Structures are given as structure tokens and as C-alpha cells.
Amino acid sequence: MNKINKIVAAVAIVGLAIIAARMGRDGVVQQFTAICTMLPVLAGLGLARTILQTLAWSNALRAEGIRAGFFELLAARVCSRGMGYLSVLGPVVAEPLRISMLRHRSETATAATLIDTGVYWFSSGIFGVAGSLCVFRFFGGVHPRALLVPAAITLTVLVLIARPKPVLPALARALGRRCPKSMTKAVAVEAAVRDFQVRHPRAIRSILRLDLACQMLIAAEVAAVLMWFEIPFSASTVLAIEAANRVVKMMGGLVPARIGTDESGMVAAFTAFGLPTASGIALVLTRRTRDLIEACLGIAWFSWTSRRPRRRCATHPGVRLASA
């Protein structure tokens, strides 16, 4: 698997080099100027999104009676996201790390953290489906057939998540004796998540509102770059670009930091939408610069905290542990 990842990364880097060569020196200078100008804007939008995500996670934990400081949760999110950004299949690495950074509360916080993640993906799926519809409207439903399958899969997953009835128990029963242990654990986790949904509907609605605001901030990043390049756009254009961006992210999930895949994917998307490819590259490179800075800060914080001795629960008299 490591060899495959190296080959994919090498091909992506070669593609990025070809794009840079086609841009020429003037194009590279323009991109550098765009990055320097737009980085503070996108960094501010990214910070606002991280704060909203942390508030959503805090709401999920409070609903379970788990108390944690805002800065502690913010640091845990940034650290885990940084590790996931530089890893293959980032969420597989980031989510367990985020839970483990709560230390003595990690076991009781699992269901609430998964709720936080699931609701965020649900809000992302809503914007993804809306963006796919905008793409079909933009092209008249002729060319963007590649988005049809991801949009259909996303819509199906959204329906399964929204329904109150568990999904995995039926699958486990169908497998019978061949059901793996991981599936059995997944059934237990889904049961805890569904139980949270039943007991804390107000918390779910609050988290969803915060996550939808996060999706609007992500769309605002696209709008900011288009405005800098003085490109006329509409809300449908922004949603369509974001839908294409999410498909590119899924396709580049096996490449650490998605080096090269984001750039080539956005060039193809902006070309298909009839927009200047320079704006697409500027958007990706500015986001990448911001994310790399955040990843470095998160990893540095994680390295520092991992060397500190773990405190026992008794040293935190102000922390209340809740039963699951």
C-alpha cells in the first residue's frame, strides 16, 4: 500500500509541475500575489469555522454531562486535524486521536464526538447535494455525469443517517456467523449514537445549525477568491465549485495532504465551468498554505502535550464525569 501511495503522490506532483510550467513565470508570480493577499482572509474564515466546530463539539459533550474547556477542545481539534491532513485517509487517523486527547474522559466522550462528526458530515452532504444540483443546472444535465453517482450515494447516506432506525444491526444479522468483530463494535457505537439522538434532539439541532454555518464559511472562501480575481459569480456557481471540490477530495484521499490532486482537480473543474484556471489554482494553493500552517501548529502542540505526564482525574476537581 505504501508503494501505491508513493506512486500516486509522485504522479500528482508531476501533474502539479506540469501545471506550473504551463502557467509560466508571470502566472506563478500572480499566484504568489494572490496567496499573500488572500491568505489572511481564508485564515480568518478558517479560524471562524474551527471555532464554530469546537462550539458544536462542546455542545455534544455538554449534552452528555462532560465538561471540557473550550481551549482544550480547540487544541484537540487542531492537533487531530493536522495529523489527519498529512496522513492517508485522514479521518481514520484524526477522529480516534481527537477522542484520545480528552484523556480520562475519552471513553464517555466517544458517542458525543461521533455525533459531532456525523452531524458535520451530514451538513457537508447537504451542501454537496445542493452543489451537484447546481452543476446539473449549470450544464443542463449533459456533461457532469461524473457527479451523479457521488450525489446519489451522498443522498442515500443522508437519508440513512436521518432515519431514527439503526442500519447496522440488520446488516450484522444478515452476515450471521461471518459478521466480523469490527462490525459488532460498529453496531454498539451506532446504538450509542442513536440513543444520543433520541435523548438530546435540541443538542442535535444546535450542532446542525453551527455546522451549516461552517459550510457557509467554506463557500465564502470560494466567493472571496472569485471576488479578488474580479470574476462575476452567483451562489449557484460557488455551490457547484464546492461540489466539485468535495469529489476531488474524495478521489485524493489516498494521497497525504492530497498533494497535486487538489490542484489538478480544481483546474479541471474551473475549466469545465468556463472560469480562469488561475483562480482555481489560487484557491487551492491558498487553502493548502493555510492548512499546512495549521497542521504544523497542531503537530507541534501534539508533540509538546504528548511529552507531558498525564494527570489523574483527582487533580481536576472541577471536572465532572458523566456516566454513559
JOQUIKA-V422370 format. One line per field, one symbol per residue. ss: DSSP state (~ for helix, > for strand, _ for the rest). phi: phi as a letter, one per 30 degrees, with the letter a starting at -180 (. if undefined). burial: + if it has 16 or more other C-alpha atoms within 10 Angstrom, else -. A space follows every 10 residues. Layout:
ss->???
phi->???
burial->???
This chain:
ss->_~~~~~~~~~ ~~~~~~~~~~ ~~~~~~~~~~ ~~~~~~~~~~ ~~~~~~~~~~ ~~~~~~~~~~ ~~~______~ ~~~~~~~~~~ ~~~~~____~ ~~~~~~~~~~ __~~~____~ ~~~~~~~~~~ ~~~~~~~~~~ ~~~~~~~~~_ _____~~~~~ ~~~~~~~~~~ ~~_____~~~ ~~~~~~~~__ ~~~~~~~~~~ ~~~~~~~~~_ ~~~~~~~~~~ ~~~~~~~~~~ ~~~~~~~~__ ____~~~~~~ ~~~~~~~~~~ ~____~~~__ ~~~~~~~~~~ ~~____~~~~ ~~~~~~~~~~ ~~~~~~~~~~ ~~~~~~~___ __~~~_____ ____
phi->.ddddddddd dddddddddd dddidddddd dddddddded dddddddddd dddddddddd dddciccbdd dddddddddd dddddccdhe eddddedddd ddhdcdddcd dddddedddd dddddddddd ddddddddci icddddddde dddddddddd ddddddcded dddddidddd dddddddddd ddddddeddb dddddddddd dddddddddd dddddddddh cdabdddddd dddddddddd dcddceihdi dddddddddd dddicddddd dddddddded dddddddddd dddddddddd dddddbddcc ccdd
burial->-------++- -++-++--+- --+----+-- +--++--++- +++-++--++ ++++++++++ ++++++++-- --++++++++ ++++++++++ +-+++-++++ ++--++-+++ +++++++-++ ++++++++++ ++++++-+-- ---+--++-+ +--++--+-- +------++- -+-------- ------+-++ ++++-++--- --++--++++ ++++++++++ +++-++---- -----+++++ +++++++++- -+++++++++ +++++++-++ --+-+-++++ ++++++++++ ++-++++++- -+-------- ---------- ----
